[in-house]
Amino acid sequence: MMAHIRKRGEKAKEITREAGKRAVVDHSHSWLHRFRRLLIRWDKQPEHYLAFLHFAYCFACCRVTRIGS
């Protein structure tokens, strides 16, 4: 069994890649929190909640790609 000794800066590259993924997730959650209906779950039926969740994702994607503007 051979030991793996990292080169200089190898760990820093991994951290920046993970931070980029984390930023995408944080942005998508912040977009969804603009919809109060999702933030505070008023819907009793899971089908209604899921339908509005899909609507919110579509709306957020349209805003990002500037289709809706």
N, C-alpha and C positions, 0 to 999 in steps of 0.2 A: 504494500500500500504506500502510495506516494503522497506527500504533503503538498497542499496547494498554497503557495505563498503569493499573495496579491501584489501586483505592481503598484507603483504610486499612482494615486488618482482613480484606481479601479473602483473603490468603494464610493467615491464621490459621484461617479457616473451613475451608479445604481440608485443612489439617493435622489439625484435630480430626475431620473426616469420615474421613480415612485412618486415624487412630489408632483410631477406633471399629471399623472393619473389621478392623484388625489384632488387636484384642482378641478379637473373635469367633473368628478363626482360632486364636489362641493358646489360648483356652479349649477349643476342640474338640480340639486336639492334646494338651492336658493330660489331657482325659477319656480319650483313646485310650491314653495312656501308663500309665494305671492298669491296663491289661490287659498283663501281663507277656508273654503269648504273642504280642502284637503288637509290643511293644517289642523283644524279642529273638526274631527270627523262627525258630521251631523247625520250622515246617511246611516240608516239602520240596516239596509240590505246590502250585502257585499257586491251585488251586481251593479248597483247604482254607484257605489264608491269606485269600483273598477272602471266603469264607463267614464266617469268624470276624470279619473286618473289618466286614461288614454287621451281624453280630450285635452287635458293640461299638457301632456307631453307633445301632442301634435301642435298645440298653440305655441309652446316654447320653441319647437323646431322651426316653425314658420317664422317666428320672430328672429331667430338666429340666422336663418338663410335669407331673410328679408323678402319672403314671398308675400307676407301679409301687409307689408308697408307700401 
